[in-house]
Amino acid sequence: MRIGLLTEGGYPYVGGEGGVWCDRLVRGLDRHEFDVYAFSNGQAQEDAGWVELPPQVARVRTAPLWAAEEDGVVHGRRARRRFTEHYGELAAALCTAAKPGAAEKPGTAQADRFANALHGLAELARDEGGLVAALRSEQAVRTLERACRAPGARRTAREARVPDLLTVAGQLERALRPLSLDWYEEDGLGAVDLCHAASGGVAALPGLLARHFFGVPLLVTEYGVRLRTHYLTRPDASPAVRALLAAFHGLLTAETYRTASYLVPGNAHARRWQERCGADRAKLRTIYPGLDAAPFARVGEDRPEDRETREEREKRGKREKRERTDPHTLVWIGRVEPAKDLVSLLHAFAEVRAAEPGTRLRIVGRTSGPGGEAYLGHCRALAAQLFPDEADGPHAVGQNPVSFEELGDPGAETTADVHAGATVTVLSSVVEGFPAGLIEAMFCGRATVSTDVGAVVEVIGGTGLVVPPRNPRALAEACVSLLRDPERRARLGAAARARALELFSVEQNVAAFHGLYLETVARTPVRRPVLGGAGDMQPFAAPAEAHVAGHWTEPTPRAVPTWAVETPEPVTETVR
């Protein structure tokens, strides 16, 4: 089948968000054909280029969301009237929408009003060639202002001032830029069998329009719920700006959830958020992200004695002896940012150090976000304060038991190498989505201690120890219990590796999406009727089993009844 893959700031760009799993999905489903429709999020991303694309990617079309050039479209009087009507309906839906956190469910007056306005703007853009100038015009700001001052508008909307209106209008113009694209043609998104949005929000908007114009089924994957992200952003904006933008994204999410044939959360945590935001439970299909287990096989797999050579047995014996004599090592790997709560980890390690004096802590990762460097400096200063350098004598140089490293440094060239030297892997976050780093430790067969946030409990599933967040004492006690019990560490590590290989591998991810693609297309009516040579309908020219690979898809000669040999002439009428 032909799949339209919709992405925002990810595949096929190098280093884009979600680009790794999209690339693995496309390469794994090599029997299908992919058309990629991608939004870029900055000039730097476009300058970095694309990843190497497999042959099953037939076409790539891109558009920037961070900049929009004037399209030169000047609307006439009738088009301006249509724009004012539809944009006014959209603005009115925002001003009367429910409070943030209680997304509008499909079928409510505001949700239907928003959907009709969105479709009206899309049809106007298709008829006139674009909406860029109209969305940036003074007319758009005045229309938004009238909706905020109209009877029935929420109090926060009525309190919007001119700077607030300009900010909201600018954000709406950015979010509605996909309406002006030329992707919605018969040879564009109208030619695909299925649209797969790699995230919600603006990335799914072309899928909504493909469904509206051509009836193309839509599948939406959310490994992180975009609506939740919007609720947590722009904390410094005015209440009016926050309320209006939250209403827009809430209504867009409700329309996406209503239109999609299936919604794919990456874990139960994301699934609960989707249900809270109005998703129909019958449409939800949980598919865990797939990670490549091959780089960690060398560390995680256990080799039986009868498969080892003499030299390998000697090396293994030396390694085990060294592990018994060397001090224990706790390892933390991830992005250095406040949400990872390294401060609690350092305080917990102080208690671990008191119980097990020889233990070391390796913090391996790169800074993230605007405050990452400052946070790293704060953690270094705290480590120096909690663990002053220890020296054997007045002329010896001490060494801090906490080390801060980056991947690529000597001794930590790969993630697998870091886990190979770990006695216990620790996760101390206070905010976490799907903990991919924890799964890597599981692939390596390492026992883990984690905080109970996000999808951690779902991922661990009883193969590691879980403690409350922001509780250094509980974190320390769990680490000490594993450091003192090597047999328990071995059992938990083996169980963790088996669980990761069963649930979180690339193979299971690709197989699950392959099955969901077939199920979606099988439940979708035929959109393009097949015509015979004389222009007559052939209702069964594309049987359902043609979507499933098998011997029945190969053309084979078969007997044709005599009554079907002659094709009757179509009846036509002459128009005079």
C-alpha positions as CSV (number, residue, x, y, z in Angstrom):
1,M,0.0,0.0,0.0
2,R,1.0,3.7,-0.3
3,I,1.4,5.5,3.0
4,G,1.6,9.2,3.5
5,L,3.9,9.7,6.6
6,L,3.3,13.1,8.2
7,T,6.1,14.5,10.5
8,E,6.9,17.7,12.3
9,G,10.6,18.6,13.1
10,G,11.6,14.9,12.6
11,Y,12.0,12.4,9.8
12,P,13.7,12.7,7.3
13,Y,15.8,15.5,8.8
14,V,19.0,14.6,10.6
15,G,18.5,14.6,14.4
16,G,14.9,15.4,14.3
17,E,12.5,14.5,17.1
18,G,11.1,11.0,16.5
19,G,13.2,10.5,13.4
20,V,14.9,7.3,14.6
21,W,11.7,5.3,15.1
22,C,10.2,6.7,11.8
23,D,13.3,5.5,10.0
24,R,13.2,2.1,11.6
25,L,9.5,1.8,10.7
26,V,10.0,2.8,7.1
27,R,12.9,0.4,6.7
28,G,11.1,-2.4,8.4
29,L,8.0,-2.1,6.2
30,D,9.9,-2.4,2.9
31,R,7.0,-4.0,1.2
32,H,5.0,-0.8,1.3
33,E,5.6,2.6,-0.4
34,F,6.0,5.8,1.6
35,D,5.4,9.4,0.6
36,V,6.9,11.6,3.4
37,Y,5.3,15.0,4.1
38,A,7.5,16.8,6.6
39,F,7.5,20.1,8.4
40,S,10.9,21.5,9.4
41,N,11.3,23.6,12.6
42,G,14.3,25.8,11.8
43,Q,17.0,26.8,9.3
44,A,19.6,24.8,11.1
45,Q,17.6,21.6,10.7
46,E,17.2,22.2,7.0
47,D,20.9,23.0,6.6
48,A,21.8,19.7,8.3
49,G,20.0,17.8,5.5
50,W,18.3,14.4,5.5
51,V,19.1,11.0,6.6
52,E,19.8,8.4,4.0
53,L,16.4,7.3,2.7
54,P,15.6,3.7,1.7
55,P,14.2,2.9,-1.8
56,Q,10.7,2.5,-0.5
57,V,10.5,6.2,0.1
58,A,9.0,7.3,-3.3
59,R,8.6,11.0,-2.6
60,V,9.5,13.7,0.0
61,R,7.7,17.0,0.2
62,T,8.7,19.5,2.9
63,A,7.5,22.9,4.2
64,P,8.8,25.2,6.9
65,L,6.6,26.0,9.9
66,W,9.1,28.5,11.2
67,A,8.8,30.9,8.3
68,A,6.2,31.6,5.6
69,E,6.8,33.6,2.5
70,E,4.1,35.7,1.0
71,D,2.3,33.7,-1.6
72,G,1.1,36.7,-3.6
73,V,-2.5,35.8,-3.3
74,V,-4.8,38.8,-3.1
75,H,-8.4,37.9,-2.2
76,G,-11.3,39.6,-3.9
77,R,-14.4,40.9,-2.1
78,R,-16.2,37.5,-2.1
79,A,-13.1,35.7,-0.9
80,R,-12.5,38.2,1.9
81,R,-16.1,37.8,3.0
82,R,-15.7,34.0,3.1
83,F,-12.4,34.4,5.1
84,T,-14.1,36.7,7.7
85,E,-17.0,34.3,8.1
86,H,-14.9,31.2,8.6
87,Y,-12.1,32.8,10.7
88,G,-14.8,34.5,12.8
89,E,-16.4,31.1,13.5
90,L,-13.0,29.7,14.5
91,A,-12.3,32.6,16.8
92,A,-15.7,32.3,18.3
93,A,-15.1,28.6,19.0
94,L,-11.9,29.6,20.8
95,C,-13.5,32.3,22.9
96,T,-16.4,30.0,24.1
97,A,-14.4,26.7,24.5
98,A,-14.1,24.8,27.7
99,K,-11.3,25.6,30.2
100,P,-7.8,24.2,29.6
101,G,-7.5,20.7,30.9
102,A,-11.1,19.8,29.9
103,A,-10.7,19.4,26.1
104,E,-13.9,19.6,24.0
105,K,-15.3,16.2,23.1
106,P,-16.5,15.6,19.5
107,G,-20.1,16.4,19.0
108,T,-20.2,19.5,21.2
109,A,-21.2,22.8,19.7
110,Q,-17.8,24.3,20.0
111,A,-16.1,21.2,18.5
112,D,-18.5,21.2,15.5
113,R,-18.1,24.9,15.1
114,F,-14.3,24.6,15.1
115,A,-14.4,21.7,12.6
116,N,-16.7,23.5,10.2
117,A,-14.6,26.7,10.3
118,L,-11.3,24.7,9.8
119,H,-12.8,23.0,6.7
120,G,-14.2,26.2,5.4
121,L,-10.7,27.9,5.6
122,A,-9.1,24.9,4.0
123,E,-11.6,25.0,1.1
124,L,-11.0,28.7,0.7
125,A,-7.2,28.2,0.6
126,R,-7.7,25.5,-2.0
127,D,-9.9,27.7,-4.2
128,E,-7.9,30.9,-3.9
129,G,-4.3,29.4,-3.7
130,G,-3.4,30.3,-0.1
131,L,-4.2,32.1,3.1
132,V,-0.9,33.5,4.2
133,A,-1.7,37.2,3.6
134,A,-5.2,36.9,5.0
135,L,-4.1,35.3,8.2
136,R,-1.5,38.0,8.7
137,S,-3.9,40.8,7.9
138,E,-5.5,43.5,10.1
139,Q,-8.8,41.9,9.2
140,A,-7.8,38.7,11.0
141,V,-6.9,40.7,14.2
142,R,-10.1,42.7,14.1
143,T,-12.2,39.5,13.6
144,L,-10.5,37.9,16.6
145,E,-11.1,41.0,18.7
146,R,-14.9,41.0,17.8
147,A,-15.1,37.3,18.9
148,C,-13.4,38.2,22.2
149,R,-15.8,41.0,22.9
150,A,-19.0,39.2,21.8
151,P,-21.6,38.1,24.3
152,G,-20.9,34.6,25.7
153,A,-17.1,34.8,25.4
154,R,-15.2,33.6,28.5
155,R,-13.9,36.2,30.9
156,T,-10.2,35.5,30.0
157,A,-11.0,36.1,26.4
158,R,-12.8,39.4,27.1
159,E,-9.8,40.6,29.0
160,A,-7.5,40.3,25.9
161,R,-5.7,43.5,25.0
162,V,-4.2,44.5,21.7
163,P,-0.8,42.9,22.4
164,D,-2.5,39.7,23.4
165,L,-4.6,39.7,20.2
166,L,-1.5,40.2,18.1
167,T,0.3,37.4,19.8
168,V,-2.7,35.0,19.4
169,A,-3.2,36.0,15.8
170,G,0.4,35.4,15.0
171,Q,0.4,31.9,16.7
172,L,-2.8,31.0,14.8
173,E,-1.2,32.0,11.5
174,R,1.7,29.8,12.2
175,A,-0.5,26.8,13.2
176,L,-2.7,27.3,10.1
177,R,0.1,27.5,7.6
178,P,-0.5,23.9,6.4
179,L,-3.9,25.0,5.0
180,S,-2.0,27.0,2.3
181,L,0.1,24.1,1.0
182,D,-0.4,22.5,-2.4
183,W,-0.3,19.0,-0.9
184,Y,-4.1,18.4,-1.2
185,E,-4.3,17.3,-4.8
186,E,-5.3,14.0,-6.5
187,D,-1.6,13.3,-7.2
188,G,-0.6,14.4,-3.6
189,L,-2.2,13.2,-0.4
190,G,-5.2,12.2,-2.5
191,A,-3.2,9.3,-4.0
192,V,-2.2,7.6,-0.7
193,D,-4.1,4.7,0.8
194,L,-3.4,5.8,4.4
195,C,-2.1,8.9,6.2
196,H,0.1,8.2,9.3
197,A,0.9,11.2,11.5
198,A,4.0,10.7,13.6
199,S,2.6,13.1,16.2
200,G,-0.5,15.0,17.0
201,G,-1.0,18.8,16.7
202,V,0.0,20.6,13.5
203,A,1.6,17.5,12.0
204,A,-1.8,15.8,11.9
205,L,-3.5,18.8,10.2
206,P,-2.6,17.6,6.6
207,G,-4.1,14.2,7.5
208,L,-7.4,15.9,8.6
209,L,-7.6,17.7,5.2
210,A,-6.8,14.6,3.3
211,R,-9.6,12.9,5.1
212,H,-11.9,15.8,4.4
213,F,-11.1,16.2,0.7
214,F,-10.5,12.6,-0.3
215,G,-11.7,10.3,2.5
216,V,-8.1,9.0,3.2
217,P,-8.0,7.2,6.6
218,L,-5.8,8.8,9.2
219,L,-3.7,7.0,11.8
220,V,-2.1,9.2,14.6
221,T,0.8,8.1,16.8
222,E,1.5,10.0,20.0
223,Y,4.5,8.9,22.0
224,G,4.2,12.2,23.8
225,V,0.7,13.9,23.9
226,R,1.1,17.2,22.2
227,L,-1.9,18.8,24.0
228,R,-0.2,18.1,27.3
229,T,2.9,19.8,26.0
230,H,1.0,22.9,25.0
231,Y,-0.6,23.1,28.5
232,L,2.9,23.2,30.0
233,T,4.4,25.8,27.7
234,R,4.3,29.6,27.6
235,P,4.1,30.0,31.4
236,D,5.0,33.7,31.1
237,A,2.2,34.7,28.7
238,S,-0.8,36.6,29.8
239,P,-3.9,34.6,30.9
240,A,-5.8,35.6,27.7
241,V,-3.0,34.3,25.5
242,R,-2.7,31.1,27.4
243,A,-6.5,30.5,27.4
244,L,-7.0,31.2,23.7
245,L,-4.0,29.1,22.5
246,A,-5.0,26.3,24.9
247,A,-8.5,26.4,23.4
248,F,-7.2,26.2,19.9
249,H,-4.9,23.2,20.5
250,G,-7.6,21.5,22.6
251,L,-10.2,21.9,19.7
252,L,-7.6,20.8,17.2
253,T,-6.8,17.7,19.3
254,A,-10.5,16.9,19.6
255,E,-11.0,17.1,15.9
256,T,-7.9,14.9,15.3
257,Y,-9.2,12.3,17.7
258,R,-12.6,12.4,16.1
259,T,-11.3,12.0,12.6
260,A,-8.6,9.4,13.1
261,S,-9.4,5.8,12.5
262,Y,-7.0,4.7,15.2
263,L,-4.9,6.5,17.8
264,V,-1.6,4.9,18.8
265,P,-0.2,5.9,22.2
266,G,3.3,4.7,23.1
267,N,2.4,3.6,26.6
268,A,-0.3,3.6,29.2
269,H,0.7,7.0,30.5
270,A,0.1,8.6,27.1
271,R,-3.1,6.6,26.7
272,R,-4.5,8.0,29.9
273,W,-3.8,11.5,28.7
274,Q,-5.5,10.8,25.4
275,E,-8.6,9.5,27.1
276,R,-8.6,12.6,29.3
277,C,-8.3,14.8,26.2
278,G,-11.4,13.2,24.7
279,A,-10.1,10.2,22.8
280,D,-12.6,7.3,22.1
281,R,-11.3,4.3,24.0
282,A,-12.3,2.0,21.1
283,K,-9.8,3.7,18.8
284,L,-6.8,3.3,21.0
285,R,-4.1,0.8,20.2
286,T,-1.0,0.9,22.4
287,I,2.3,0.2,20.5
288,Y,5.5,0.6,22.4
289,P,8.4,2.4,20.7
290,G,10.9,0.0,19.1
291,L,14.6,0.2,20.1
292,D,17.5,-1.5,18.4
293,A,18.7,-4.2,20.7
294,A,21.7,-5.2,18.6
295,P,24.2,-2.6,20.0
296,F,23.6,-4.0,23.5
297,A,23.7,-7.7,22.7
298,R,27.4,-8.0,23.5
299,V,26.8,-6.8,27.1
300,G,23.4,-8.3,27.8
301,E,23.6,-11.8,26.4
302,D,24.7,-14.7,28.6
303,R,27.0,-17.2,26.9
304,P,26.7,-20.9,28.0
305,E,29.9,-22.6,29.2
306,D,29.8,-25.1,26.3
307,R,29.9,-22.3,23.7
308,E,33.0,-20.6,25.2
309,T,36.5,-21.2,24.1
310,R,39.2,-21.6,26.7
311,E,40.5,-18.1,26.0
312,E,36.9,-16.7,26.5
313,R,36.5,-18.6,29.8
314,E,39.8,-17.2,31.1
315,K,38.7,-13.6,30.1
316,R,35.4,-14.1,31.8
317,G,37.0,-15.4,34.9
318,K,39.4,-12.5,35.1
319,R,36.4,-10.1,34.5
320,E,34.4,-11.7,37.3
321,K,37.3,-11.6,39.7
322,R,37.9,-8.0,38.9
323,E,34.2,-7.3,39.5
324,R,34.4,-8.9,42.9
325,T,37.4,-6.8,43.9
326,D,36.6,-3.5,42.2
327,P,34.2,-1.0,44.0
328,H,30.6,-1.0,43.0
329,T,29.5,1.6,40.4
330,L,26.2,3.3,40.0
331,V,25.5,4.7,36.6
332,W,23.1,7.4,35.5
333,I,22.7,8.2,31.7
334,G,20.6,10.9,30.2
335,R,20.1,14.6,29.4
336,V,21.3,16.9,32.1
337,E,18.4,19.1,33.0
338,P,16.4,19.9,36.2
339,A,13.7,17.4,35.4
340,K,16.2,14.6,35.9
341,D,16.7,15.7,39.5
342,L,20.4,14.9,39.8
343,V,20.4,16.9,43.1
344,S,18.3,14.2,44.8
345,L,20.6,11.6,43.2
346,L,23.7,13.2,44.7
347,H,22.1,13.4,48.1
348,A,21.0,9.8,47.9
349,F,24.5,8.8,46.8
350,A,25.9,10.4,50.0
351,E,23.8,7.9,52.0
352,V,24.9,5.1,49.7
353,R,28.5,6.1,50.2
354,A,28.1,6.0,53.9
355,A,26.7,2.4,53.8
356,E,29.1,1.2,51.0
357,P,32.3,3.3,51.2
358,G,33.8,2.1,48.0
359,T,30.9,2.8,45.7
360,R,31.3,5.2,42.8
361,L,28.8,7.2,40.8
362,R,29.1,8.0,37.1
363,I,26.9,10.7,35.6
364,V,27.0,10.4,31.8
365,G,25.1,12.8,29.6
366,R,24.9,16.0,27.7
367,T,23.2,19.3,28.8
368,S,19.8,20.0,27.5
369,G,17.8,23.2,27.3
370,P,18.7,26.8,28.0
371,G,19.4,26.1,31.7
372,G,21.3,22.9,31.2
373,E,24.8,24.3,31.6
374,A,23.9,26.2,34.7
375,Y,22.3,23.1,36.2
376,L,25.3,21.0,35.4
377,G,27.5,23.6,37.1
378,H,25.3,23.5,40.2
379,C,25.5,19.7,40.3
380,R,29.3,19.7,40.0
381,A,29.5,22.2,42.9
382,L,27.1,20.1,45.0
383,A,29.2,17.0,44.3
384,A,32.4,18.8,45.4
385,Q,30.6,19.9,48.6
386,L,29.2,16.5,49.5
387,F,32.2,14.5,48.5
388,P,35.5,16.4,49.2
389,D,38.5,14.8,47.6
390,E,39.8,11.9,49.6
391,A,43.6,11.3,49.9
392,D,45.6,8.6,51.5
393,G,48.2,11.0,52.8
394,P,49.3,14.6,52.9
395,H,51.2,14.3,49.6
396,A,48.6,12.1,47.7
397,V,46.0,13.5,45.3
398,G,42.4,12.8,46.2
399,Q,39.7,11.7,43.8
400,N,36.0,12.5,43.9
401,P,33.7,9.4,43.9
402,V,31.3,11.3,41.5
403,S,32.4,11.7,37.9
404,F,30.6,13.8,35.2
405,E,31.2,12.5,31.7
406,E,29.9,12.8,28.2
407,L,29.4,10.0,25.7
408,G,32.6,9.8,23.6
409,D,34.9,10.5,26.5
410,P,37.7,7.9,27.2
411,G,36.1,4.9,28.9
412,A,32.6,5.8,27.8
413,E,32.6,5.6,24.1
414,T,29.2,4.0,23.7
415,T,26.1,3.6,25.9
416,A,26.6,-0.2,26.0
417,D,30.2,0.4,27.3
418,V,28.8,2.6,30.1
419,H,26.2,0.0,31.1
420,A,28.9,-2.8,30.9
421,G,30.7,-1.2,33.8
422,A,27.6,-0.6,35.9
423,T,26.6,-2.5,39.0
424,V,23.2,-0.8,39.1
425,T,21.7,1.7,36.7
426,V,19.7,4.6,38.3
427,L,17.0,6.9,37.1
428,S,16.1,9.8,39.4
429,S,13.7,11.9,37.3
430,V,10.7,13.8,38.5
431,V,9.2,14.1,35.0
432,E,9.6,11.4,32.4
433,G,7.7,10.2,29.4
434,F,8.9,6.9,27.9
435,P,12.3,6.1,29.5
436,A,14.3,4.9,26.5
437,G,17.5,5.0,28.6
438,L,16.0,2.6,31.1
439,I,15.2,0.1,28.3
440,E,18.8,0.3,27.1
441,A,19.9,-0.8,30.6
442,M,17.4,-3.6,30.4
443,F,18.8,-4.7,27.1
444,C,22.2,-4.9,28.8
445,G,20.8,-7.1,31.6
446,R,21.4,-4.6,34.3
447,A,19.4,-4.2,37.5
448,T,17.8,-0.8,37.9
449,V,16.5,1.6,40.5
450,S,14.0,4.2,39.2
451,T,11.6,6.8,40.4
452,D,7.9,6.2,39.9
453,V,7.2,8.8,37.1
454,G,5.7,8.6,33.6
455,A,5.8,5.2,32.1
456,V,8.6,3.8,34.3
457,V,6.5,1.2,36.2
458,E,4.9,0.1,32.9
459,V,8.4,-0.4,31.4
460,I,10.0,-2.1,34.4
461,G,7.1,-4.4,35.1
462,G,8.6,-5.9,38.2
463,T,12.1,-6.4,36.9
464,G,13.6,-3.5,38.9
465,L,13.1,-1.5,42.0
466,V,10.9,1.6,41.9
467,V,10.8,4.4,44.6
468,P,8.9,7.7,45.0
469,P,10.4,10.7,43.2
470,R,12.2,13.4,45.3
471,N,13.0,10.9,48.0
472,P,16.8,10.5,48.3
473,R,16.5,8.2,51.3
474,A,14.3,5.7,49.5
475,L,16.5,5.9,46.4
476,A,19.6,5.2,48.6
477,E,18.0,2.3,50.4
478,A,17.0,0.6,47.1
479,C,20.5,1.0,45.7
480,V,22.2,-0.4,48.8
481,S,19.9,-3.4,48.9
482,L,20.9,-4.3,45.3
483,L,24.6,-3.6,45.8
484,R,24.7,-6.0,48.8
485,D,22.8,-8.8,46.9
486,P,24.6,-9.9,43.7
487,E,22.2,-12.9,43.2
488,R,19.2,-10.6,43.2
489,R,20.9,-8.2,40.8
490,A,21.6,-11.1,38.4
491,R,18.0,-12.3,38.6
492,L,16.5,-8.9,38.0
493,G,18.9,-8.1,35.2
494,A,18.1,-11.4,33.3
495,A,14.3,-10.8,33.7
496,A,14.7,-7.2,32.6
497,R,16.6,-8.2,29.4
498,A,13.9,-10.8,28.6
499,R,11.1,-8.3,29.1
500,A,12.8,-5.7,26.9
501,L,13.4,-8.1,24.1
502,E,9.8,-9.2,24.2
503,L,8.1,-5.8,24.3
504,F,10.4,-3.0,23.2
505,S,12.3,-4.3,20.2
506,V,12.2,-2.8,16.7
507,E,10.7,-6.1,15.3
508,Q,7.6,-6.0,17.6
509,N,7.0,-2.3,16.8
510,V,7.2,-2.8,13.0
511,A,5.0,-5.9,13.1
512,A,2.3,-4.1,15.2
513,F,2.2,-1.1,12.8
514,H,2.0,-3.5,9.8
515,G,-1.0,-5.2,11.3
516,L,-2.7,-1.9,12.1
517,Y,-2.1,-0.6,8.6
518,L,-3.9,-3.6,7.1
519,E,-6.7,-3.3,9.7
520,T,-7.2,0.4,8.9
521,V,-7.3,-0.1,5.1
522,A,-9.6,-3.1,5.4
523,R,-12.1,-1.1,7.4
524,T,-12.1,1.8,4.9
525,P,-14.5,1.9,2.0
526,V,-13.1,2.0,-1.5
527,R,-12.5,5.7,-2.3
528,R,-11.6,5.6,-6.0
529,P,-14.0,3.5,-8.2
530,V,-12.5,1.3,-10.8
531,L,-13.8,1.9,-14.3
532,G,-13.8,-0.4,-17.3
533,G,-12.7,0.4,-20.8
534,A,-16.1,1.8,-21.6
535,G,-16.3,3.9,-18.4
536,D,-18.6,1.6,-16.6
537,M,-18.2,0.7,-12.9
538,Q,-16.4,-2.5,-11.8
539,P,-17.4,-2.8,-8.2
540,F,-15.2,-5.8,-7.3
541,A,-12.1,-5.0,-9.3
542,A,-10.0,-4.5,-6.1
543,P,-10.9,-7.3,-3.6
544,A,-10.1,-7.0,0.1
545,E,-7.6,-9.8,0.0
546,A,-5.5,-7.8,-2.4
547,H,-4.1,-5.8,0.5
548,V,-2.7,-9.0,2.1
549,A,0.4,-10.6,0.6
550,G,-0.2,-14.2,-0.5
551,H,-0.6,-16.5,-3.5
552,W,-4.0,-15.0,-4.3
553,T,-2.4,-11.7,-5.3
554,E,-0.6,-13.3,-8.2
555,P,-2.5,-13.2,-11.5
556,T,-3.6,-16.6,-12.5
557,P,-5.6,-17.7,-15.5
558,R,-9.2,-18.7,-14.7
559,A,-12.2,-19.7,-16.6
560,V,-14.6,-17.0,-17.7
561,P,-18.3,-17.7,-18.0
562,T,-19.8,-17.2,-21.4
563,W,-22.2,-14.6,-20.2
564,A,-19.3,-12.4,-19.1
565,V,-17.3,-12.5,-22.3
566,E,-19.4,-9.9,-24.1
567,T,-19.4,-6.5,-22.6
568,P,-22.7,-4.7,-23.3
569,E,-22.5,-1.3,-24.8
570,P,-23.2,1.4,-22.2
571,V,-26.5,3.3,-22.5
572,T,-25.9,6.9,-23.3
573,E,-28.2,9.8,-23.8
574,T,-27.6,12.7,-26.2
575,V,-28.0,16.1,-24.7
576,R,-29.6,18.5,-27.1
